[in-house]
Amino acid sequence: MTTDPTDPSEPTSPEGQALQPRRFMHLRWDLDKTYLRTEFDTVKDLIRTFRQKAEDKVAVAGASALLRALLDPRERSHRRVTFISGSPRQMRKVLTAKLALDGVEPDMFILKPNLENLLRGRFRAIRGQVGYKLKALLLSHMAAEHVDEYLFGDDAEQDAFIYSVYADILAGRIDAVSLAAILSTCKVYRGDVDEIMAYHRQLFGSGEVVRRIFIHLERRSPLDRFAGYGARVVAIYNYFQGAAVLFEAGALEPRGLLAVTEAMESDGYTPERLANSLQDLMRRGVLHFGTIERMSRELAAAESTMGRPVPRFLHAFEDAIGSLENLQRPGPRWESEINYLGIYHEARFRRQQHRFLGIRLLD
């Protein structure tokens, strides 16, 4: 059977090979602005965030519902979740308590050693994320033969860049020379470089492990900013969009899709707004029309199997997508050669321009 790489209903590798869902799943989540609504642009924001209690912290709409659905107790023995956050280790207790309140128990929780960085004079490492997150991703990679990884980040930092580098190391597309050039350009400290290169020797070519990288558009960054990464990176405005893509990939069950839908509604999302989110994915070629039809059938079945009324959503979905049936666009290409140095320099230029205009962003 041949696979059309442009058909979103058939997940493929950059080489066009069909990627069938595997049983074991590893979920990687950033925390601030990806899972939690967090402000850290000013010192005042940082102090307020540090002083918050667990019950004061608020999850991004739909994030906890999606994560709980992916960690369905019936599949939990085959699912793993790792949080990798730039928050300082001193916040572990309150952050762990917040996740517990949300019904989420991470298998691994990695926080940044900012106090250690400060005491050692590693000031670039306090703000920089490339060395810290890439090392943490490689360190926490599972040695399982058959594993799918789904990564979740945001557009406030460099998650799309870091996650894609990680994915291409495992896929065998970034050799040692190329990785050394990337780390040097990103001004990663020598000690971190040595550790990352050691992990690279162990894990290079492990396989096409990372299926999707979801970037929550907390800052509403323009979509073309992520075009260079190809189809593996999916920019999402909300977690209902993420749930729809995961449903299409076979990674999320219908009951999970319904749970996310209900959570979004509880957070103020109207059926029309969610329908528009589907429409946006269709226009970008990320979601296939047939998938939305299947979503509608599964949601309709929920009335009888789960006893939950969903007609408002069904009508909104049908109205939103009805006119788009014949307007399905080809999906983004899966890129086998990503120009990481070019992407980094372009992003660095934008950050310098933004600082010049008085807008402060993290490096």
C-alpha positions as CSV (number, residue, x, y, z in Angstrom):
1,M,0.0,0.0,0.0
2,T,1.4,3.4,-1.0
3,T,1.1,6.3,1.4
4,D,0.5,9.9,0.3
5,P,2.8,12.0,2.5
6,T,0.4,15.0,2.1
7,D,-2.6,13.1,3.5
8,P,-2.8,14.0,7.2
9,S,-4.8,10.9,7.9
10,E,-1.7,8.8,7.2
11,P,1.2,9.9,9.5
12,T,4.5,9.5,7.7
13,S,8.2,10.0,8.2
14,P,10.1,12.6,6.3
15,E,11.0,9.9,3.8
16,G,7.3,9.2,3.2
17,Q,7.1,5.9,5.1
18,A,3.8,5.2,6.9
19,L,4.1,5.5,10.7
20,Q,1.7,3.2,12.4
21,P,0.8,4.1,16.0
22,R,2.8,2.1,18.6
23,R,1.6,0.8,21.9
24,F,4.1,2.6,24.1
25,M,3.8,6.4,24.3
26,H,6.1,8.9,26.0
27,L,4.6,12.4,26.5
28,R,6.9,15.3,27.1
29,W,5.5,18.5,28.5
30,D,6.9,21.9,29.2
31,L,5.2,23.6,32.1
32,D,5.0,27.4,32.0
33,K,2.7,28.7,29.2
34,T,2.4,25.2,27.9
35,Y,0.6,23.5,30.8
36,L,0.3,26.4,33.3
37,R,-0.8,30.0,32.6
38,T,2.4,31.7,33.8
39,E,3.8,35.2,33.5
40,F,7.5,35.6,33.8
41,D,8.3,38.6,31.5
42,T,9.2,40.9,34.5
43,V,10.8,40.5,37.9
44,K,7.4,41.3,39.4
45,D,5.8,38.4,37.4
46,L,8.5,36.1,38.6
47,I,8.1,37.0,42.3
48,R,4.3,36.6,42.0
49,T,4.7,33.2,40.3
50,F,7.2,32.0,42.9
51,R,4.8,33.0,45.8
52,Q,1.7,31.3,44.3
53,K,0.3,28.3,46.1
54,A,-0.6,25.1,44.2
55,E,-4.3,26.0,44.3
56,D,-3.6,29.4,42.9
57,K,-2.0,28.1,39.7
58,V,-4.2,27.7,36.7
59,A,-3.8,25.3,33.9
60,V,-4.1,26.3,30.2
61,A,-7.6,25.5,29.0
62,G,-7.9,21.8,28.1
63,A,-4.3,20.9,29.0
64,S,-5.1,18.9,32.1
65,A,-8.1,17.2,30.4
66,L,-5.9,16.2,27.4
67,L,-3.1,14.9,29.5
68,R,-5.4,12.9,31.7
69,A,-7.1,11.4,28.6
70,L,-3.7,10.4,27.2
71,L,-2.8,8.8,30.5
72,D,-6.0,6.8,30.6
73,P,-5.7,4.3,33.5
74,R,-6.5,1.5,31.1
75,E,-3.4,2.3,29.2
76,R,-1.2,3.8,31.9
77,S,1.2,0.9,32.1
78,H,2.2,1.7,28.5
79,R,2.2,5.5,28.8
80,R,4.8,7.7,30.4
81,V,4.9,11.5,31.0
82,T,7.9,13.6,31.6
83,F,7.7,17.3,32.6
84,I,10.8,19.4,31.6
85,S,10.4,22.9,32.9
86,G,12.6,26.0,33.1
87,S,11.1,26.7,36.5
88,P,13.7,26.5,39.4
89,R,14.0,23.4,41.5
90,Q,12.9,25.3,44.5
91,M,9.3,25.2,43.1
92,R,9.1,21.4,42.9
93,K,6.9,21.0,45.9
94,V,4.2,23.5,44.8
95,L,4.3,22.4,41.2
96,T,4.0,18.7,42.2
97,A,1.1,19.6,44.4
98,K,-0.6,21.5,41.5
99,L,-0.3,18.5,39.2
100,A,-1.7,16.2,41.9
101,L,-4.7,18.6,42.2
102,D,-5.2,18.1,38.5
103,G,-5.0,14.3,38.7
104,V,-1.7,14.1,37.0
105,E,1.2,12.1,38.3
106,P,4.4,12.5,36.2
107,D,6.9,9.7,35.8
108,M,9.7,12.2,35.7
109,F,9.8,15.9,36.7
110,I,12.9,17.8,35.6
111,L,13.4,21.4,36.9
112,K,16.1,23.8,36.1
113,P,19.1,24.2,38.6
114,N,19.0,28.0,38.5
115,L,20.4,28.5,41.9
116,E,23.4,26.3,41.0
117,N,23.8,28.2,37.7
118,L,23.8,31.5,39.6
119,L,26.4,30.3,42.2
120,R,28.7,29.0,39.5
121,G,28.4,32.2,37.5
122,R,26.7,30.4,34.6
123,F,24.5,33.4,33.9
124,R,23.8,32.5,30.3
125,A,22.4,29.2,31.5
126,I,19.8,31.0,33.7
127,R,18.0,32.4,30.7
128,G,19.2,30.0,28.0
129,Q,17.1,26.9,27.3
130,V,18.9,25.0,24.5
131,G,21.6,23.3,26.6
132,Y,19.4,22.6,29.5
133,K,16.3,21.2,27.7
134,L,18.2,19.3,25.0
135,K,20.3,17.5,27.7
136,A,17.2,16.8,29.7
137,L,15.3,15.4,26.7
138,L,18.2,13.1,25.8
139,L,18.8,12.0,29.4
140,S,15.1,11.1,29.9
141,H,14.7,9.3,26.5
142,M,13.3,5.8,27.0
143,A,15.3,2.9,25.7
144,A,12.1,1.1,24.6
145,E,12.2,-0.3,21.1
146,H,8.6,0.6,20.2
147,V,7.8,4.1,21.6
148,D,6.0,7.1,20.2
149,E,6.9,10.5,21.6
150,Y,4.6,13.5,21.5
151,L,6.2,16.8,22.7
152,F,4.3,19.8,24.0
153,G,5.8,23.3,24.2
154,D,5.0,27.0,23.6
155,D,6.2,29.9,21.5
156,A,7.5,31.9,24.4
157,E,10.9,30.2,24.3
158,Q,12.7,28.0,21.8
159,D,10.7,24.8,22.2
160,A,10.1,24.1,18.5
161,F,13.8,24.5,17.8
162,I,15.0,22.3,20.8
163,Y,12.4,19.6,20.3
164,S,13.1,19.3,16.6
165,V,16.9,19.0,17.2
166,Y,16.2,16.3,19.7
167,A,13.9,14.5,17.2
168,D,16.4,14.6,14.4
169,I,19.2,13.3,16.7
170,L,17.1,10.2,17.4
171,A,16.2,9.9,13.7
172,G,19.9,10.0,12.7
173,R,19.6,13.2,10.7
174,I,21.9,15.4,12.9
175,D,25.4,14.0,13.1
176,A,28.1,14.9,15.7
177,V,29.7,17.6,13.5
178,S,26.3,19.3,12.8
179,L,25.2,19.1,16.5
180,A,28.5,20.6,17.7
181,A,28.0,23.5,15.3
182,I,24.4,24.0,16.6
183,L,25.5,24.0,20.2
184,S,28.3,26.4,19.5
185,T,26.0,28.8,17.7
186,C,23.6,28.6,20.7
187,K,26.4,29.4,23.1
188,V,25.9,26.3,25.2
189,Y,28.4,25.9,28.0
190,R,31.3,23.5,27.4
191,G,30.3,21.1,30.2
192,D,26.7,20.8,28.8
193,V,28.1,20.3,25.3
194,D,30.3,17.4,26.5
195,E,27.2,15.7,28.2
196,I,25.0,16.3,25.2
197,M,27.6,14.9,22.8
198,A,28.0,11.8,25.0
199,Y,24.2,11.2,24.8
200,H,24.4,11.8,21.1
201,R,26.9,8.9,20.7
202,Q,24.5,6.6,22.6
203,L,21.2,7.7,21.0
204,F,22.0,8.8,17.5
205,G,19.9,6.9,15.0
206,S,17.5,5.4,17.6
207,G,14.6,5.8,15.1
208,E,11.7,7.9,14.0
209,V,10.5,8.3,17.5
210,V,9.0,11.8,17.8
211,R,5.7,11.8,15.9
212,R,4.4,15.3,16.6
213,I,5.6,18.5,18.3
214,F,2.8,20.7,19.5
215,I,3.5,24.4,20.1
216,H,0.9,26.2,22.1
217,L,0.7,29.7,20.6
218,E,0.6,31.6,23.9
219,R,2.1,34.7,22.3
220,R,0.1,34.2,19.1
221,S,3.3,34.0,17.0
222,P,2.7,34.0,13.2
223,L,2.4,30.5,11.8
224,D,5.1,31.1,9.2
225,R,7.6,31.2,12.0
226,F,7.3,27.4,12.2
227,A,7.2,26.6,8.5
228,G,10.9,25.7,8.4
229,Y,10.3,22.8,10.8
230,G,7.9,21.0,8.5
231,A,4.8,18.9,9.4
232,R,6.2,17.4,12.6
233,V,5.7,20.8,14.3
234,V,2.0,21.7,14.7
235,A,1.3,25.1,16.0
236,I,-2.0,25.1,18.0
237,Y,-4.1,27.9,19.3
238,N,-5.8,25.7,21.9
239,Y,-5.7,22.1,23.2
240,F,-8.8,21.1,21.4
241,Q,-6.8,21.4,18.2
242,G,-4.1,19.2,19.7
243,A,-6.7,16.7,20.7
244,A,-8.1,16.6,17.2
245,V,-4.6,15.9,15.7
246,L,-3.9,13.2,18.3
247,F,-7.3,11.6,17.6
248,E,-6.5,11.5,13.9
249,A,-3.2,9.8,14.7
250,G,-4.9,7.2,16.7
251,A,-3.2,8.4,19.9
252,L,-6.4,9.6,21.6
253,E,-9.6,7.6,22.1
254,P,-13.0,9.1,21.4
255,R,-13.8,9.3,25.1
256,G,-10.6,11.4,25.5
257,L,-11.7,13.7,22.7
258,L,-15.1,14.1,24.4
259,A,-13.4,14.9,27.8
260,V,-11.3,17.6,26.2
261,T,-14.3,19.1,24.4
262,E,-16.2,19.3,27.7
263,A,-13.2,20.8,29.5
264,M,-12.9,23.5,26.8
265,E,-16.6,24.3,27.1
266,S,-16.3,24.6,30.9
267,D,-13.5,27.1,30.2
268,G,-15.7,29.3,28.1
269,Y,-15.1,27.9,24.6
270,T,-18.4,27.9,22.6
271,P,-19.2,25.1,20.1
272,E,-18.7,27.7,17.4
273,R,-15.3,28.6,18.6
274,L,-14.2,25.0,18.7
275,A,-15.7,24.4,15.2
276,N,-13.6,27.4,14.0
277,S,-10.5,25.7,15.5
278,L,-11.2,22.6,13.3
279,Q,-11.8,24.8,10.3
280,D,-8.4,26.4,10.9
281,L,-6.6,23.0,10.9
282,M,-8.4,22.1,7.7
283,R,-7.3,25.3,6.0
284,R,-3.7,24.6,7.0
285,G,-3.9,21.0,5.7
286,V,-3.2,19.6,9.2
287,L,-6.5,17.8,9.6
288,H,-8.3,15.7,7.0
289,F,-12.0,16.2,6.3
290,G,-12.6,12.5,6.9
291,T,-11.3,12.8,10.4
292,I,-13.8,15.5,11.3
293,E,-16.5,13.3,9.9
294,R,-15.3,10.5,12.1
295,M,-15.1,12.9,15.1
296,S,-18.7,13.8,14.6
297,R,-19.8,10.2,14.5
298,E,-17.9,9.4,17.7
299,L,-19.3,12.4,19.5
300,A,-22.8,11.4,18.3
301,A,-22.2,7.9,19.7
302,A,-21.3,9.4,23.1
303,E,-24.9,10.3,23.7
304,S,-25.8,6.6,23.9
305,T,-22.6,5.1,25.2
306,M,-21.6,7.7,27.7
307,G,-24.9,9.4,28.4
308,R,-23.6,12.9,27.5
309,P,-25.5,15.2,25.2
310,V,-23.4,16.8,22.5
311,P,-25.8,18.0,19.8
312,R,-24.7,21.6,20.1
313,F,-21.1,20.7,19.2
314,L,-22.2,18.4,16.3
315,H,-24.3,21.1,14.7
316,A,-21.5,23.7,15.1
317,F,-19.0,21.3,13.6
318,E,-21.2,20.5,10.6
319,D,-21.9,24.1,9.9
320,A,-18.2,25.1,10.1
321,I,-16.8,22.4,7.9
322,G,-19.7,21.8,5.5
323,S,-18.4,24.3,3.0
324,L,-14.8,23.1,3.2
325,E,-15.3,19.5,2.1
326,N,-13.9,20.2,-1.4
327,L,-11.3,22.7,-0.2
328,Q,-9.0,20.2,1.5
329,R,-5.4,21.5,1.2
330,P,-2.3,19.3,1.1
331,G,-0.6,19.1,4.4
332,P,2.8,20.6,5.2
333,R,5.8,18.7,4.0
334,W,7.8,16.5,6.4
335,E,11.3,18.1,6.3
336,S,14.2,15.8,6.2
337,E,16.8,18.6,6.2
338,I,16.0,21.5,8.6
339,N,18.3,24.5,8.4
340,Y,18.8,24.8,12.2
341,L,21.5,27.5,12.0
342,G,19.4,29.6,9.7
343,I,16.3,29.3,11.9
344,Y,18.4,30.2,15.0
345,H,19.9,33.3,13.5
346,E,16.6,34.4,12.2
347,A,15.0,34.0,15.6
348,R,17.9,35.8,17.3
349,F,17.5,38.7,14.9
350,R,13.8,38.9,15.7
351,R,14.6,38.9,19.5
352,Q,17.1,41.7,19.0
353,Q,14.6,43.7,17.0
354,H,12.0,43.2,19.7
355,R,14.3,44.4,22.4
356,F,15.1,47.4,20.4
357,L,11.4,48.1,20.2
358,G,11.1,47.8,24.0
359,I,9.5,44.3,24.1
360,R,11.4,41.9,26.3
361,L,11.5,38.3,25.3
362,L,13.5,35.3,26.6
363,D,16.6,34.2,24.6
